[in-house]
Amino acid sequence: MEMLHLRYFVAVAEELNFSQAARKLHMAASPLSQRIKDLEHELGHRLFDRSTHHVTLTAAGAALLPIARDVLDQVNAIPWRLQEAVKPSRSTVFVGMPAGVHPALRERVKRLEEHCHDRFELKRWPGTTPDLVAAVHEGKLALSLVRMPVTDPALEIVPVQVERLGAVVPADRFTGRETVDIAELSDLSYIASASESIPAYSDDMDRKLSNAGIKKRLKVSGTEYSGISELVANGSSFSITMLDPASPMHLFLVDGATILPFADFRPQLETALVWRRDRAEDGDLAGLVAGVREIFAEPLST
């Protein structure tokens, strides 16, 4: 018995007309009738009752029809079932992204997405550093970019970027200047622009500025980065942000405020990738972490 015999049988059983079934199969009625007779002979059962005007299924034919259809369905499914069996399985995982990620670092995240495409579908998830760290710890995120410092013994921390920071100052007060000394800002109030997003970093920066003689503070809540820039433009305060013009944080700069590098103070912001140690190496993220180690092998410096 061949698959063609079953295809011929099903075609005739569905049409109950040899001529119509033959046209459906793109063959002549006579050889089709002969193939059905061959099948009946091999099975030892008559499958159709034939008369001049009617063709009907016998009891054996009616019993064979669902069996033949099932066999043909399974044969027809072989190509796509094989495709499903051999294609790599992909897991959807989330990578945390804090605000203000530098374009060069975003490009590396994109490279990681492409590198791991066959096994992982990476989706980005925004948040503040404390929230992102907690989400990685709880297993909600596979990994995350975070602003340092971060201290969690359950997490592996890989530095990926160091960004030099500058002072956001009133433009009219420092017209024509290329740098600013920290002492020149002592009469201005410092606004910690990221105190809620990266509290550990903000506390560290606050201590450094206090040691450098900056005592005045202006605390604001519910204000976006552009709002802080507006306050600086008023002339009585300053803030600190990324110095590189390519940083997206420069988009928040408003007229009346400018960014200058410090001449005698070198603040910087460190960014790292973190993931849970127990999910790497032999865990479910082993392949993803291997890609991270390759793509982020050399930290960026801007």
N, C-alpha and C positions, 0 to 999 in steps of 0.2 A: 504494500500500500504506500502511495506517495501523497505528499501534501496536495498536489494538484487534484488527486481523486476527491479529497475532502472539499476543496474549493469548488469543484464541479458539482458535487452533491449538494452543497449548501446553496449554490446559485439556482439549481433546478428546484430545490425544496422551497426557496423563497418565491420563485416566479411561478412554480407549478405549470411551467410551459417550457418545453425543450427549445423551441425556436427563440423565445425571448431570452432565455438563459444563455443560449449560444451567442446572441448579439451582445449581451452584457459581458460575456467572456471573450468577445472578438474572435469567435471561431464558428465553424459550421455545425449544424445540428447533428449531422450523422456521426462524426467522430465523438461529439459529446455524448450521444446516446450509447456509443460503444464503450466509452470510459465508465459510464454508470453501470453498464452490464458487467464490465471487468471487476468493479468494486463489489457488486452484488455477488459475483461468483467467488471472490476472495473471502467475503464475510460469511457466505453461506446463507444469506437472507435476501429476499426481494425487498427493495426499498421503496419502489413506486408501483402503483397500479396504473397501468396505461390503457387508455381507450382512444378512440378516434378523436374525441372532443375534450377529454378530461385527463388530467394527471393528478393523482392524489398520493399522499404518503401512506405507506403501510404502517402497521404497528412498529415494525423494526425500524422503518425510516424515521418515524416520529421520535423513537427512542434515541436514534443516532444523531439527530439534528442538534440538540443542545451540547452533546459531547463534541461533535465536529466544530461547532462554533467556538467552544471553549479552547480546543486545541489550536484553532487558527488564531484566536485572540492572543494566546500565549506566544505563538510563533511571531505574530506581527509586533508584539511588544518587546521582542528580543533586542532590537537596536537601541531603543531609548532606555530599557532597563540596564543594558550593558553600559550605556553612557552614564547613567546615574551611579552605577556600581564603581566605575573607575575614576570618576571626577573627584577631586579633593573636596573634602567637607570643609565648610567655612563657618567660623564662629563670629558673631557680631559682638564686638567689645567697644568700650567707651574710653576715650582718653580725655582727661581734664585739661581745660585751657583757661588760665587766668586772664585778666584784662591786660591789654597793652603788649601782647606778645610780638616781638620783633619779626618783620617779614622774613629775615634769613632763617629764623628758628621755625617759623611756619612752613617754610620751604622744606626743612628737614622732616617735619611731621608729615608733609605730603609725600616725601620720598619713602618714609616708613610705611605709609598706607599702600604705596605701589609695591614696595618690596615684599610685603606680607599679604598681598591681595589674594593669593591662592588659598590661604588658610584662615585669614582674619579679615573681617570687614570692620574697619576702624571708623567710629563716629565720634565727633567732638562734643564735649560737654563743658559749658562755661561755669565759672564759680570763683569764689574767693579762695585763697590758699588754705585757710583752716577748713572750709567745707570740702575742698578737693582732697586734702589729706585724709579727712575722716571717711570720705567715700571710698578711697583706695583701701584704707584699713578695713572697712566693712565689706569689701569685695564688690561694691557697686560699680566702681571704675577699675579697669584693668591697670592703668597707669595714668600719671598726670604730670604735667608741667606745674611746678610750684615755685614760689619765691622763697629763697632761703632767708633766715635759718629755719630748718625743720628738724625736729628731734623726735623720732619714733623708732624704737629698736626693731619693730616688726617690718619696717620698710627699708628697702635698699635705695640708696640715694646716689644718683650719677649726675655730676655737674655738666650742664650743657651750654651755658652762656654766662658771660660776665659783661654787664653794661655799665659804662662810665656815666655818672650822673652830674648834672649841672644845676645851677640856681635859676629858678624862675623869678625874675625881679621886675620892678617897675621900669619900663623902657625909658621914660623921660629922665629918670635919675641916673641912668648909666649910658646915656647917649654916647656913641663912638667908642665904647669900651669893648675890649676883646676878652677880658677876664675880670673876675671879681675876687677880692680877698674876703675871707670869712669875717674879719673884724668890721668890714664895711656894712655888714648886715645886722650889727648888734642892736641898732635902734628900731629894727623892723620885727614884726611878729612872725614867727614861723608857723606855717600851716602844714600839718602832716597829711599829705594828700591821699595816703593809702593806709591810714591807721586801721580801718576796718577790714580791708582786703588782706593786708599782711601785717598783723599786729606785732609779731616778734621782730620783724625788720624795722617797723616804725619805732618800737621801743628802743632798739639798738641805735637807730639814727638820732633819736631824741637825746640819748645819753651823750653821743659824740658831739652834737651841736652844743649841748649844755657845757661840756668840758671845754669847747672852743669859745665860750663866752656868749652864746646865744641863749638868752633867758626868757624872752617874751614868747608866748604861745597864743595862737588863735585857734580855738577848736570849733569846727563847724560839722554839722551832721546833715545828712540828706542832700548833700551837694555833690554834683558830678564834677569831673576834672575840669570842665570848661568853667564851672562856677567858681572854682578855686582860682583859675586864671583871671577871672573877672575881679576877684578880691585883690589879687596882686596888682592888677592894673590900677586900682584905686590909689596905690602909692604907699600903703602903710604895712605891707606884709610881703613875705616871700615864701616860695615853696621849692621843692627839689623834684626833678624829673629826669628822664633819660636824655642824655646829651646828643646822641646820634640823630641827625635830622630825619633819617629814614624811619625812626620809631613812630608808631601810630599815635603816641602820646603828644606829638607835636601838632596833631590835628586839633587838639583842644586849646591851643594857644590863641588868645584873643589880642586885638589891637590894644596897645598900651602895656603889654607884657612881653618880655623877651627872655631867652635862655642863654646864660653865659657859663663857661667853665670856671671852676675855682682855680685860683693861682696857687693857693697854699693848703688845699683840702681836696682829697681824692675819694669822695664817696662812690660806691659802686653797688649795683644790684646783681646778685647772683641768682640764676635760675637753674633748677635741676629737674630731672625726671625721677619719679619715684614709683615703686611697685612693691607689692608684698613679697618678701623673700620666699615664703612657702609656695608661691604660685610660679616661681621662676625655676630655672634649672630643670628638674624633672616634673614640674607641675604643668598645669594647663596652659601657661603662658610661655613655656620654654621657647617655642619658635618665635614668638613676638619679641621676647627679651633678647634673643640672639640677633634679631634685626636691629634692635635698639643699640646694642653694643657695637655693631658695625657702622651704623649711620651716624651715631652720636659719639664716635670714638674720640674726636678732637673737639673740645669745647669752643664755641664761638666767642670772639671778643670784639666788642664795638665801643 
